[in-house]
Structures are given as structure tokens and as C-alpha cells.
Amino acid sequence: MAKQAQTTPEMPRSIGGARQGVKIGVVLAFVLVISVGILFLAGRAVSNKHAEGVENQEKRLNLLAHGRAEVFEAWLSELSRQGDRLIKSDLFRLYGAEVDNVEGDLRAIFGVAGAEGLAEGQGSELAAQLPMMQNMLREFSTYSGFLNGRILTRSGDAYIATDGYLPPMSEVQLAQAREAVASKLPRFSPLRKTAQGLEMDIYVPMFPPDVEDGGGEAIGALMMTRQVTGKITELLSNSALSAKGERTRLMQKAEGGFREVTPWTSEGFTDVNARLELDAQGDLPFGPRESLSDRDQQVYSLGVRVEGPQWWVVQESDYDAAMVPIDNFTRTVYIVAGLGILTALLIAGLAWWVLAGVQSQRIAQEFQALAAQIDDQKRFIDSINANIDEFITLKDAAGRYTYVNDAFAQAVGRSKVELIGMDAAAVFGFDTAKRLSSVDENVCAEQRKMTINEPVFLRSQRHQFQISKSPYCDQNGACQGIVEVYRDITEFVAVQEKNKRLIRRAMEALGSTIEAADPYLGGHTKLLAGLSVEVARVMALPEMDISEIETAANLSQIGKMFVPNEILTKPGRLTDEEMAVMEGHVEHAYRILKDIDIAEGVLMAIYQMNERDDGTGYPKKLKRDDIFLSARILSALNVFCAMIRPRAYRGAKEPQQALEILAAESAKFDQAVVKALAEVVRTPAGERLVTAKA
């Protein structure tokens, strides 16, 4: 549309004017400050409550875990002390000391005849006392609730057993027995699963009669095996003080990780899949992590190592259950904060309503004045559009006209009211409308201005229009339609076409002048230009490139004006020296044309048209990738035109024969050009050009 010439009316700046706007701004700033302060205090209270809740949770789990660990340690200590009734008796101490003094094979004590290394009569008294000692050990085990018991030497060899024989011990058991003797402290084996349930071994060091416990070297150890399924289940069960979601778990060191002790399962153990990192004291620090038995369950947990075996009492609390009080507090705090902010907003709204009510009349007057100014500007713009010669239209997204100016309506012979709602097909016809709307989709999609040149018949007269199309967008940037401006360039195009014809005739005349110097060049330039245009069209090149190729073909022989006539008209083949002079016509042409206002594409096509794809051409011996496409076209066509015309040393070749030669020279000539040339020669236009060569 026409550019607006009048001053744009000023919009009302704010409700109530500048001074009242400042007041409203102050009120809103006050509400904003109050709201930020309320949210800050609410966030601070929630953060403190969360920290307090986590701290209380840590204290509770720490208290529970240490309490359970102490219970386990007291139970293990009691188990180890039960053996004191046996191994602290003088009889067992004395017997153990005598066994410790025996040198050689202890199998003699068990009546193995002929044992080597034992003096005559040595150990006979020990062997005699063995049944009594076994009975005492068996009675002790039965009375104390142990499955079985053994008396071991300081090296871990068993010489008394409750089951009446000495079955072999594992390497782990031997190592634990020796450790108990060396450390002079009780040791406990890891729990293991048997058919009877969970079992463990207790190793208590045994000392000679004249030595207090821990005062000297131990002479052996008492090994007791206990079934502990029921006791561990009892110790792990929740107490009356346990809160909802709290659990006590027992974890045991295993090869490559940890296993949870679960006496109530058939396996007795469950692999721990949670990622655990112990602290420097060997405890599991408090923190949120996965549950020992379920990695998908989030818990707060804390673990305490039990002195003695490689056990950890782990106290867990469900994360969601632990966070319930904190979540309730958070919800309450933010509800209160929201009510406070709502109150502040209600106060601000009341202030706004008061200010709006006071100033409503003035605002109405301002908008009435604004509407009047807009109406004046609309009439001003309509008067401008009515006097513009260019056609101006506005189409919606569906292609229907929503606005046309007077010039467009007069040109198509319809009223402006009648044109509103019609599309281009109804005004110009289907074929013309299709051409005029060819870029509409791209204009809307890319939201950029595009220009096309199209012929249009108006009242039986042909007009050439330059049509500028611009997107019409709403305030959100969405394209709502297209603004079109039609400029009639019919006279300009006619003058331009006339100039082109004059230039073409001048070039043809120049080519004829050049060919007059060589009787064998007669008609060569015209044939080359005609064929190059047809080949370029078959290869679907742009019109600009086709025009440049045609110009280059017409000027392609201009350099031969500087080649001596005796070389140009020599009837035989040229010598190497003469060929070098002949090839110099390219440089002559370049020197003549480079200072003329001529397109770079034309100049390079002439300069490179004698190059070959394999690098055997001249003047620069370029190869295919370095040769312009227009030059490759002229290269093949120049040779073709030369072959189908006679020379002093040979006759003219048939077009098909020349095409076969070009196809055979695939290394030198672009075969896409040769293929297009073969297609052109078979067309009526190509046949006329080739037939007219003579």
C-alpha cells in the first residue's frame, strides 16, 4: 500500500495518565516486594524445617542402629562366654596343655597304632582320658544349645569332637581358629545356610592352667557351632518404638560385596544391589540411598559395624514416610504464603479499580480522538491508493482478494465490491492464475518478498507485469495473506527485446566479418551459436547461462582476425610452429574482450572452449573439474561443427559419424553434452541447423 505520509497518532500511555501510572507502578511494586518477601520467608521456613527433619531422622536412625548393634555384640559376647565354663576348668586346661606339649603325630592319641615320632608310652594317659573329655564336651554342647563342638590345637588341628570323629575343617575355619589363638580373643565365622537354618562358628582361645586369660600364649581354641536362625530373626524384628516405614537389617560381608541376612527366606541371604560406601571407621554414613533389598525404593539409612564378625546393623526409614511431616509443613507454609500474596493482589486490584474508575472518562475521550485520527488516515491512504497507477491487491491465505485499489479494478473491468472475495482464477482464468500464484506458498512459508515477471492479457491486450509479492503478517508473525503490487513493464520489455535483437545482429555481423577471412569458416559461427542454444536448453540450463553461451559462440572466432591469412587458409595440416600461432587466437580474443563490458561467463567460455577434459587442450591444459560447463559445451560443439563441414584436406563428415567420433573420445569431451547434442540433432530445429550448414 502507499506509504503513510501523516504523523502516527500517539496511543494512550497508561490508564489514568502519566501521574496516575506512577501511582499504579508504586502500588504494584509494593505488592511485588511483599510477595517476594513472603515467598522468601516461606522458602526459608521450609528449608529450615527440612534440615531439622533430616537431622532428627539421622539422630533417630543412629540411636536405633547403635542400640541394635550393642544388642548383637552382647549376644555374641554371651555366646563366647558360654564356652568359658568348659575351657576355664582346670581339667580341660591341663589336658590341653599336655596335648600342646606332645611332639609328633597326634593320631596316636586316638589309638592309631605304629604312629611315628612318639616315644614308647608317651600319650597313653591322654588317650585314656579322651573318652571322658569327649563326654564332657558333648554334655556341655547339649546343655548350652550348641550343635557341636571341637577342641583345637594352636595350629587348628581338632583332637576332640562332640560327634565322635574328626571331620576335616575348611581353610576358612582353620584361618579363624588360628586367628583366635594368635589374637587371644574370641572370633566368629560368617553366617552360613544349612538344612537346619543359619549357623555360625564361635572360636574361644584356651590358655594353660597357670596363665590368666590373655596373659600368655593360647594353647588352643574351643570351636562351637550354633544354629542362630530364631535368635537373629528375633533381634531383627521391629520393636514397639519403631515408626512406620522403619526396618532393621543385618548385612554381612561377602565376596565381591555384601549380602543381607534374611533368615525368613529359603536362601537365608539376599544380595545387596545398592551402592554402598563405608566411612573411615567402617560404618555406613547416614544419607538417602537405595534400600538394601530394592534399588527402586528410596530410603534414609545408616549402618553400624558389629564388633567381632563382619556384620553391619543397617537401620532404614522409607524416604516418603520420613518426608510426610516435612511435606505437610511445606504445604501449609505455601498455602499461607499464597493467601498472603492473594491478599496483596486484592489490595492492588482494589487500587487499580479505584484509579481506573476515576480516569475512565478521560481514557474514553483519548480513544475517541484516536479513532478519529485513524479514520482520517484511512481516508488519506485510500485517496493515495486511488491515484496510484500500479495495481495493488491484498489476498488472504486462501488466495481470495480482501482489498484492491481503483487501478486494479478498472484494469480488470470489475468493481471493487465485486472483486472482494474472488480469487485470481475467477479474474484472470485458471492458467494465468496458476502462473501468478506460483510463488505464493513460498512467500508465506519463508515470509520474504519475492518478484516474478509474467505476461497477462487484459481486455484482449498482452501486458508484461513485474509483480512484487510481500507477506502480510499479524502481530504474532503468522502470515495472514499476501500484498501484491503490479507494475506494467510492457514498454520496457519491448525496448529491451529490441536492444537484444540489435546486439545479436551486431554480433552476427562481426562473426561474418571474421569468417570472411577464412572460406572454410563460413556459417561456422552461426551453426555453433544455434546448436549451443538448443543443447543448453536440453540440459535445462538457466536462461542467463543460455544467453551467455550464445554470446560466447558468436564471439568465439574473434581472435582469428590476428592469425596470418596464410595459416588460416593453408590447404594441408599445420606444422607445430604454425599450430602454436593458430592456438594464439585464444589469447588474442581474451585480450580484446577483457576490457569490454562483457559478462565473466562469456569471457571464460571463449577462453576455455579449446580445453579438453583429459588436459590435452589449450591454452592452459585444464582438466574437466577446472573447465566451465559453458566451455565444455562449446568445446564439443565446435569440434562437431568443424567435422560436418569440409576442409581443404578432407571432406565433410555426416552428423551421425561426427557424433560417434565424439562419443568415442569420452576422455576429451563431456559425454552429457554429446548425449544432449545427439538429442538435438534428431529434433526438427537441429535438423534445420545441420541441413543449412552448407
N, C-alpha and C positions, 0 to 999 in steps of 0.2 A: 504494500500500500504506500501512498505518498508519505513522505517524511513529515512528521508533525512540526509545525513552524511556531506554534504558540507555546507559552510557558506552561509546564505541567502544574496543575493545581496542587497546593500543599494539603496533605492529609492531616486530619486532627492528630496531634502528637500523643495525647493520652486523655483518659477520662478526667474531666474536670479541669483541664488546662495544666500548664507547667507547674504552678504553685501547688495545686491540689495533687498533682502527680508526685511531687516531692513528699507530701504528707503520706500518700499511699505507700511510697517506697520506704519511708521510715517505719510505717506500721508493719509492712511485710518483712523488713529487716529485723524488727523486734521479734516477730513470730519465728523467723528463721533462727535467730540466736537462741530463743527459748527452746525451740525444737532440738537444735544441736546440743544444747546443754542437757536437756532431758535424756536424749539418746546417749550422750557421753556418760552421764551418771548411771543410766541403766546398764550400759555395757561394762562400766567399772564394777558395779554391784554383781553382775553375772560372772565376771572374771574372777572376782574375789571368792564368790560362792563356789565356783568350780574348783579353784585352787584349794579352798578349805575342804571341799568334799573329797578331792583326791588325796589330800594329806590325811584326813580321817580314815579313808579306805586303806591307805598304806599302814597307818598305825594299827588298825584292826587286824589286817592280814598278818602283819609282823608279830603281833601278840599271839594270834591263833597258831601261826606256823611254829614259833619258838615253843609255845606250850605243848603242841603235839610232838615236836622233836624231843623235848625233855621227857615226855611220856615214853617215847620209843627208846630213848637212851636208858631210862630207869628200868624198862622191861629187859633190855639186853644185858644191863648190869646184873639184874636179878638172875637171869639165865646163867651168866658166867659164875655168879657166886654160889649157885646150887652145886657146882662141882667141888667147891671148897670142902664140903662135908666129907668127900671121899679122898681127895688128894692131899688134904691137910692132916689126915690121920697119920700117926707115926708109922703104922704098919705099911701103908702104901708108900710113904716117903722112904722108909728103909728098903722096902722091896725095890722101888725104882732106883735108889742109889746103888744097890747091889747089881741090878741089871746094867746100870750105866758103867759099872766097873768091869763088866765082863768083856773080855777081849776075844775076838774071833767071831765065828758064825753063831748067831742067836738061835738058830734052828735046833741046837742041842737042848735048849730049854724045853722045847716042845716034843722031846723024845725022839729026835731024828738020830738014829744010830750011826756011828762012824763019822760024825762031823769033824772035819779037820780043824786044827788050830785051837782045840780046847783040851786043857790038861786033864789027867785021869781024876775023876771025882769032882771036877770043877763044874758048878751049876746044878749039881744034883739036888741041892737043897732048894734052889729056885724052881726047878722043875717040879719038886714035890709040893711046893706051896702054890703052884699055878692054878690048880682047880679051885682052891679056896679064894684066890684073888679074883678069878673069873666070876665066882658066885657073888662075891661082894659087889663087883662092877655091875652084874646083871640085876641084883636086888636094888642097887642104887638107881639104875636107869629106869627100872619098872616103877619104883616108888616116886621118882622125880618126874616121870612122864616123858622120858626121852625114848626115841625109837631104838637106839642102840648107842654103844659107847666103845671107845678104844683107848688103850694106854699106849703112847708113842714114845720112842726114844728121841733124843735131841736131834737125830738125823731124819726123823719122820717115820721110822720103821715101827709098825704095830706089833706088840708082843702079847697083848691081852685084848680080847674082844668079847662082847656080850653074846654074839651069835655063835660062839664056839669055834670059829675058824678065822683065818686072817685073809680076807679078800684083798686084792690089790687096791691101792689108793691112786687117784688121778694125780697128774702133775700139779694141778691147781691146789688140791688138798695137801699134797706134800709141801708145796711152797708156803701155804698158810700156816701149817704146823711148824715149820722151821722159823717162820717169821714170829710166831707166838713165843717160841723158845728164845730166839735172839732178842726180841724186844722185852721179854718178861712181862708181857701184858696180854690180856685176852684178845682173841681175834675171831671174826665172824665171817663166814663164807657168804657169797651172794645167794639169794633165794633161787631155788630150782623147783621145777614142776615134776611131780611123780604121780603115780596112780593114786596115792593116798592124799595128794594135795601138795601144798607148798612146804618145802623142807629147807632147813639150813643147818650148817655145822658150826659148833662153838668150840674153840680151841683155848684151853686154860693151861698156862705153864705150871709145871710141877717142880718143886725145889727139894733138896735133900733135908734130912731131919734137923741138922744142926744149923740151918740157914733160914733166916726170916724171908718172907715173900719179898722179892725184889732186891734182897741184899746180896745175892751171889748169882752164879750162873744157874740156869734151869737145867734139870737133868732129863726133862721130857715134857710131855703135854698130855692132857686129857682131852679127847675128841668126843663130843656129844652131838648127836643128830636129833633135831626136834621138828615135829610137824607143827607148823605155825599158821595154817590157813585161818582157823577160827579167831586166833588172837589178833592177827593183822586186820581181819575184817572188822573186828570189834574196835580196834584202835582208829580205823579209818571212818567209822560211822559218824554221822553228824550228831552233835550234842544239842541240848536244849537251847544253848546260846547261839547256835548257828543261824544266820539270817537267810532269807530267801535268796537262792542263787549261789550260795557259798558251798564249796566242796573241799574236802581234804584228800589229796592224792599222794601216793608213795611212789617215788621214782628211783630206779636202780640203774647204775652204770652198766652198759653192755658194750660189746664190741662194736665200734663204729658209731656209738651214740648212747641213747638212753631208752629204757623200757619202763612203762608204768606197771606197777604191781596191781593186778586185778584178780584177787582170789576167787571172786564170784563167777569168773568166766572159765570155760573149759581149758583154755590155753594157760591161764594163770597170769599171763602178761599181755600187754598191748604195746606195739611200737609207738614211740613218741615222734610225731612228724613235725611238731612245732620247732621253730628256730630258737634255740636257747643259747645264751652266752652267760657264763658264770663270771662272778667278780673275782678279785684277788684272793678273797677269803674262801672261795669255793662255793659261795651261796648264789642263788638266783635272785638278782635285784628286783625290786618292785617295778612294775610297769605294765602298760597294756600290751597284750600279745595274743597269739592264738592259744586255744585250750590244748592241753596235752593230748587229749583224745580226739579232737575235732578242729582242724585248721580253719574251718569255716565259721567257728564260734569265737567271737572276740571276748576276752576276759581281762580283768586285772589279776595278776598272780605274783606270788612271792615264794621263794623256796629257801629252806634252811637245811644245811647238811647235817646228817645224824652222825655223831661220833662213833666210830667203830667200823661198820660196814660201809660200802659205797652207796648209801641211801640219801635221798633228799625228800623231806616233807614239803610238798607244794600246796599252798593254800590258794584257791581260786575263788573269784567272785564274778558272776556274769556282768559284762560291761553295761548292758542295757539296764539290768536291775540296779546296778550301782549308780547309774546316771538318772534314775527316776526322780529322786528328790531334787537334783540339780535342774533337770528339765522342767519340773513343776515350778521351781523358783524362777527359772528363766521366763517361763510362760507368764507367770504372774507379774514379774517386773515389766515385761514388754507390753502387757495389757495396760498396766497403769501408765507406762510411758506413752502408749498410743492415746489413752484418754486425755493425758496432759496436752499432747500435740493437737488432738482434735479440739480441745477447749481453746487453745491458742488460735487455731484456724477459724473457729466460730467467732472469736473476737475480731480477727482480721476481716472475716466476711461481713460482720456487722458494720465495721468501719467502712469497708468498701461500699456497702449498700447505702450508708448514710451519704458518703461522698457522691455516689452515682445519682442518688435522688436529688441532691442539691443542684447538681450540674446537668441534669438530663435535658433541660430546655436549651441550654447553650449548645450541647452536643447536637441536638436535632437541628438547630439553626446552622451549625457548621456543615452538617451533611447535606442540608438543602442547598446551601451555597455551592458545595462540591458537586452535587448533581447538576446544578445549573451550568457550572463550568464544563463538566463532561459533555453535556448536551450541546453547548456552544462549540466545543472542539470537534464533536462528531459531525456537526453541520459543516464546520470548516474543512475537515478531511474529506467529506462527501463532495464538497464543491471542488476540491483539488482533483479528486479521482474522476469527477465528471468531465474535466477538461484535459485529461491526460490521453495522448494518442495510443499509448501502449495498452494492450488488453491485460486486465488484472482480474484474477479469479481466486476464490478460496474453496477448496474441496475438503470434505470430511474424510474420515478413514475409509469409508465405503466408496469414495470416488464421486459422491454427489455434490453439486455446487451449492454452497451456502452463501456465497457472495459473488457478484460480478459487477464490474463497473460499466458505465454507459457505453464506452468504446467497444467492449466485447459484445454487449447486447446488440448494438447497431450492426456490427460486422456479421453476426450470425443470423440477423433478421428476426430476433425474438425479443420480447420484453423482459426486463429484469425479473419481474414477479414470476413469469412463466419459466425462466431458467432455473430458479431456486428449486432444488430437489431433483433436477435432471442430472444425468451423467454424461460423460464425453461421447459415449456410443449413440445416445439419443440426439446429440447436437451435430456430431461430425460423421457418424457412421461407424460400423464395427471395426473395419480395417484401420481407418485413420485413428480411431480412439485407442486401438491396441498399440500403435506406434507412439502416440502421445503419452501413454501411461506406462511405457516400457521401463522407466526408472523410478516410478512412484514408490514401489516397495522398498528399493534401496534407500531412497531419500528418507523414508520414515524409519527404517531399521537403523541406518547409520547416522541419522539426524544431521545431515550436512547438505549444503547447497549443491545442486547438480544442474548442468545446462545441456540441452540437446538442440539439434538443428533438424527440423522436419518440414517437408512441404505439406501445405494444407490448401484444399480448394474451398474458396468462399464465394458463393454466388457465381459458380462456374469459372472462376478465375484462380489460377495457381499462384499461391503466395509461399515464400520461403520465410519461416519464422525461426528465430532463436528464442527458445523457451527456457527461462530460469525457474527452477523449482526449489523452494525452501520449506523446511518442516515448520509446522505451526504447533507449538507445544504448550501444554498447560503449566501451571505453577510448579507442578511436581516433576516436570521434564518429560512427561509422556506425550508422544506425538498424537495430536488430535486431527491433523489434516495437512494439506499442502497448499502453500501460496504460490501461484503461477503468474509470471509476467511474460507476455508475448511481445516480442519486438519484430516488426516486419523488416526483414533484411533482403527482400526480393531484389531491389535495385542494386544493392551492394554485391550480392551474389552474381548478378548478371555482369556487372563491371569486372568482377574478379575472374569469371569464366572467360570474358573477352580478353583480359590480360594474359591468362594462361594460354589461350589459342595463339596470341601474338608471340609469346615466348616460345611455344612449341614450334611455330613456323620459322622463327629466327634460328632455333637450334637445328631444324631440318635443313634450312638453307646453309648453315655453317657446315653441317655434315656433308652436304652435297658438294660444297666447295672443297672440303678435304678429300672427298672421294674422287674429285676430278683430277687430282694429281696421280692417281693410280687407277688405270682402267679396270683392274680386277676388283676394286673396292666398290664399284658402282652398285648401289642398292644394299650394300652390306649393313650400313648403319641403320637404315630403315627396317630391314629384316630383323636385325638384332634387337632393336627397340620394341618392335611389335611382339616378337616371341618372348622377350623378357617380361613384358607386362602380363601376357597370358600365363606364363609359368608361375609368376609371383602370385597371381590370383588363384591358381590351382593349389598352391602351397599355403593359401589362406593368410597371406601377409597383410598387415595394416595398409590402408590407403596411402599413408605418408611414406611408407617404405616402397610401395609400388611406384609412387611418383618419383622418388629419388632414384630407383633403378632405371626408370625410363629416361630420366635426365642423363644419368651416367652413360647409358647406352648411346644416346645421341652425341655425347661429347667424347666417347671412348677413343676415337681415332684422331683427335685434335693434335696429338703430339707428332703424328707422322708428317705434319707440314714441315718439320725441321729435319726430316730424314732425306738425304740426297735422292734425287729422282732416279738416278741410275741404279740405286739399290732397290728402290720401291718397284721399279719396272723390270728388274733383271729377270730374264726368262728361265733361268736354271736355279738350282739350290744355292743358297748363300754360303760364303765361306765363314769361318769362325769370326774373322775380323768384321766382315760385313754384318754378321748376325749380332755382334756386340753393338754396332752402330744402330741396327734396326731396333734392338731392345732398349736403346736410349730414348725411344719415343715416350716411354712411361715417365721418365724424369722430366722431359720437355713439357708433357701435359701437366704434371704436378706443379712445375714452375709457373706455368701460365695461369692455372686455375686457382692457386693457393691465395693469391692476392685479390681475387674476385669474391664478392659476397655470395658464396655458394655453400650449400649445406655440407657439413663434415662427412655425412654418409655418402654423398655423391663423390666427393674427392677421394675417399678411401676405396670406394668401389672401383673407380678408374685406376687408381694406383695399384690395387691388388688383383685385378682381373686376369693377369697373366701368371699368377702364382698357381701352384699345384698342391694338392693335399699331401703328396709324399715329399714335398720340399724341393722338387726339381724345377720349379718355375723361376720367374724373375719378377722384380729386381732384387728382392730380399731373401729369396728361397724360404719363404714361410711355409709352415705346415698347417694342417686343417684347423686346429684349435685356435690358431692365430689369424685366420683369414675371415673377414666379414662374410656373412651369408650372402649379401648382395654381390660381393666379388666372386663368390663360388658360383652363383647363378650365371653371371656374365662370363665367367671362365669357360663353363661347359657350353653355353650357347654361342660364344664367339668361335670356338673350335667347330661346333656343329654348322654354323653359317658358312664358315670357310670351306668345310668339306663338301657342302652341297652346291658350291659354286666352282666353276672351272678355274684352273690356273695354267700358266704357260707350259708347265712341266707335267700336267695331268688334267684329266677331265673331271667333271663334276660327279660326285657320288650321289646315289639315291638316298633319300632321308632315312629309310629303314637301315640301310647299310651303315650310314653315319651313326645312327643310334646304337647299333650293335658294337661299333668300334668304341664308342663312349662307355658302353656297359662293360666291355672287356677291360677298359682302363680304370677299374674300380679304385685303384690306389691313387689315381691322379684326380679324378673328378667325383664330386658329391653325387652319390647314386640316388639320393632323394630328388635332386634336381633333374638327373637323367630320366628318372621314372616320371616326374611331372612333365618333362618335355615330350616324352613318348605319348603321354595322355593328351597333351595339347595338339600334337601333330595329327592325331586322329579326329580332332574336332573340326567343324566347318571353318571356324576362324583360323585355326592353324593351317588347314589345307590351303586356304586362300593366301596366307602369307608365304608359305613354301612354294606354291604354284607361281606366285608373282615374282619370284626371285630373279627370274630371267629378265 
